[in-house]
Amino acid sequence: MPARCPRRRRCQAEAACWFTPILARDGGLLGTFAMYHRAPLSDADLALAQVFAGTAAPAIERDP
């Protein structure tokens, strides 16, 4: 994790912290989706984060 990450303190308090990008159709970055857990994440949890990020992208792009 980058030393300048604004979520660094929160991540250090948790056992697992995962960020995945929310990408626009043109590949531009719209934001990030973050998950924090007290226990390590499973592969299914990480796949779910990617699904959430993909679902959020069209909603963000449609926001006027």
FIGU-507710 format. One line per 5 residues: number of its first residue (from 1); their letters; for each residue x, y, z of N, C-alpha, C. Coordinates in steps of 0.05 Angstrom, whole numbers, plus 5000, padded with zeros to 4 digits. Layout:
# FIGU-507710
NUM> a> X Y Z X Y Z X Y Z | ...
//
This chain:
# FIGU-507710
1> mparc> 5017 4976 5000 5000 5000 5000 5018 5025 5000 | 5011 5044 4983 5027 5069 4983 5028 5083 5010 | 5050 5094 5017 5052 5109 5043 5033 5132 5044 | 5025 5144 5021 5008 5167 5021 4978 5159 5018 | 4971 5134 5020 4944 5124 5017 4926 5137 5039
6> prrrr> 4904 5150 5032 4887 5163 5052 4873 5142 5070 | 4872 5118 5062 4859 5097 5078 4879 5080 5094 | 4904 5088 5095 4925 5072 5107 4919 5066 5136 | 4910 5085 5152 4904 5079 5180 4882 5059 5183 | 4861 5061 5167 4839 5041 5169 4849 5014 5161
11> cqaea> 4865 5012 5140 4875 4986 5131 4893 4973 5153 | 4908 4989 5167 4926 4978 5187 4910 4966 5211 | 4885 4975 5214 4869 4966 5236 4854 4940 5229 | 4854 4933 5204 4840 4909 5194 4859 4887 5186 | 4850 4862 5185 4867 4840 5177 4869 4839 5146
16> acwft> 4848 4849 5133 4848 4848 5103 4836 4874 5093 | 4848 4883 5072 4839 4908 5059 4843 4904 5029 | 4822 4907 5013 4824 4902 4984 4811 4925 4970 | 4825 4936 4950 4815 4957 4933 4814 4947 4905 | 4793 4953 4890 4793 4946 4862 4783 4971 4847
21> pilar> 4794 4976 4823 4786 5000 4809 4758 4998 4797 | 4744 5020 4795 4719 5022 4780 4726 5037 4755 | 4724 5022 4733 4733 5032 4707 4710 5039 4689 | 4713 5061 4674 4693 5070 4654 4696 5052 4629 | 4677 5053 4612 4678 5038 4587 4703 5044 4571
26> dggll> 4712 5069 4572 4736 5077 4557 4762 5070 4571 | 4760 5057 4595 4783 5050 4610 4792 5070 4630 | 4779 5093 4631 4786 5114 4651 4777 5106 4679 | 4791 5116 4698 4785 5110 4726 4762 5127 4736 | 4741 5114 4746 4719 5129 4758 4721 5130 4789
31> gtfam> 4734 5111 4801 4736 5110 4830 4747 5083 4838 | 4745 5076 4863 4753 5050 4874 4731 5039 4891 | 4730 5013 4892 4713 4998 4911 4731 4985 4931 | 4725 4990 4957 4742 4979 4978 4726 4961 4996 | 4740 4940 5005 4729 4921 5025 4748 4919 5048
36> yhrap> 4738 4920 5072 4755 4917 5096 4744 4894 5112 | 4761 4876 5122 4752 4853 5137 4771 4849 5161 | 4760 4837 5181 4777 4830 5205 4791 4803 5201 | 4782 4788 5180 4795 4763 5174 4805 4764 5145 | 4825 4748 5138 4835 4748 5110 4812 4742 5090
41> lsdad> 4814 4754 5067 4794 4751 5046 4799 4724 5031 | 4777 4713 5022 4778 4689 5005 4778 4697 4976 | 4783 4679 4958 4782 4685 4929 4754 4693 4921 | 4733 4681 4934 4706 4688 4928 4700 4717 4936 | 4711 4726 4958 4707 4754 4967 4720 4773 4947
46> lalaq> 4743 4767 4937 4757 4784 4918 4742 4785 4891 | 4731 4762 4883 4715 4761 4858 4690 4778 4861 | 4678 4777 4885 4654 4793 4890 4659 4823 4889 | 4683 4831 4899 4690 4859 4898 4692 4868 4869 | 4703 4851 4852 4705 4858 4823 4677 4860 4811
51> vfagt> 4659 4843 4819 4631 4845 4809 4618 4871 4817 | 4622 4878 4843 4611 4903 4853 4622 4927 4838 | 4648 4927 4833 4660 4949 4818 4649 4951 4790 | 4646 4928 4777 4635 4927 4750 4606 4936 4749 | 4591 4931 4770 4563 4939 4772 4561 4969 4777
56> aapai> 4579 4980 4792 4579 5008 4799 4586 5026 4776 | 4603 5016 4758 4612 5033 4735 4590 5045 4719 | 4571 5029 4709 4549 5041 4693 4533 5062 4708 | 4528 5056 4734 4513 5075 4750 4528 5102 4753 | 4554 5101 4757 4570 5125 4760 4570 5140 4734
61> erdp> 4574 5126 4712 4575 5139 4685 4548 5152 4678 | 4526 5142 4687 4500 5153 4681 4493 5177 4698 | 4507 5180 4721 4500 5202 4739 4506 5229 4725 | 4486 5246 4723 4490 5272 4708 4508 5291 4722
//
